[in-house]
């Protein structure tokens, strides 16, 4: 049972989380691009700023999910 859960974590969950983290990083980079490109227009600069904030929030959530999954697998592994 322990190896089954570990295999699910390493083969399915971790790559999925890494893919979502890559998406959040790309969203952040897109926000930086918009912020720099539209530095003279305040409304468009605000859009870039929102993209950057949401990208950072997404990355923080995905890192938290990694740790939560680690805690769950450690707990289930001890049962």
Secondary structure, 3 states (H helix, E strand, C coil): CHHHHHHHHHHHHHHHHHHHHHHHHHHHHHHHHHHHHCCCCHHHHHHHHHHHHHHHHHHHHHHHHHHHHHHHHHHHHHC
